[in-house]
Amino acid sequence: MANIFEKLEPEDAQRVDRLAKLAYELRENRAILLRQHGADDEAQLLERIRSGATSEHPAYEHYLSARILAEAREALRAELGGLLQELNR
């Protein structure tokens, strides 16, 4: 497996590392929120709320939070991908 940090300047490697760690934290925190309600994703959690399988509160707040975390992670991943492309030119 190639080490993506080998060709990067130390400052750039630190920036990539920070972004990657943040993406990981966003993913894990989303999973924790969903797991509390026995859901694999936001759609499943929303369905569990609608069906009454889980109580509306705080499940709905967790649903919204999980969506925000997922969207933030996707935006961060896009930023990280763009940064890596730029640094590898």
N, C-alpha and C positions, 0 to 999 in steps of 0.2 A: 504494500500500500504506500502510495506516495505521501510524503510529508509536505503539506501545502505551505508550511511556515518556512521551509528551507530557503526559498528564494525571496522572502519578504524582508524588508527593513524591520528592525526591532519594533519601532513605533507602529508600523502597519500590522505586524503580527499581533501586537497587544490589542489593537483596535478590533481585528478579526476575532481574536479570542474573547474579548468582552461581548461582542455581538452574538457570538455562538453560545456563550454561557447564558446570556439573557434569553435567547430563543429557547434554550433548554428549560430555563426556569418558568417561562411562560407556558410551555407544553406541560410541565409537571404540575404546575398550579391548576391548570385547566383540568387535568386528569383527576386531581384530588377533589375538586368541586363536583365533578360528574360522578365519581366513585361513591361519594357520600349518599347519592340517591340511586345507586345501582344502574347508572346509565353509561353507555359507551360514547355517546355524542350528545350534542345539544338537542337535536331533533327527538331523540329517544327520551331525554329528560322532559322536554315539553309535552310529549305524549303521556308520560307518566303523571305529569301534573294534571293534564286534561282528563285523564281517566280516573283520577283520584288515587292512584297507586302510591303517590307521595303527596304530602301536604303542600299547599301553595306557597306557604312561607316557612322557611326561607328559600325553598326550592326555586321559585321564580327569580329571586335575586341571584341565586347561584347560576341559573340558566343564562341570565343577562351577563353576568360576570364571565362565564365560560365563553360566551360569544365574543365578548370584548377581548379576552385573552387570545382566542384563536385568530381574530382579525389582526391583533397587534403582532402576533407571531408571524403570520403570513406577510405582513408589511415588512417586518424585520428581516425575514428570510429573503425577500426581494431586494432589500437594501444590501444585505450581505452578499447576495449573488452578484449584484452590480458592482460592489466594491471589489470582489475577487476578480471579476472580469477586468476591471480597470487596473488593478494591481498586477495582473498577469500579462499585460501588454508589453 
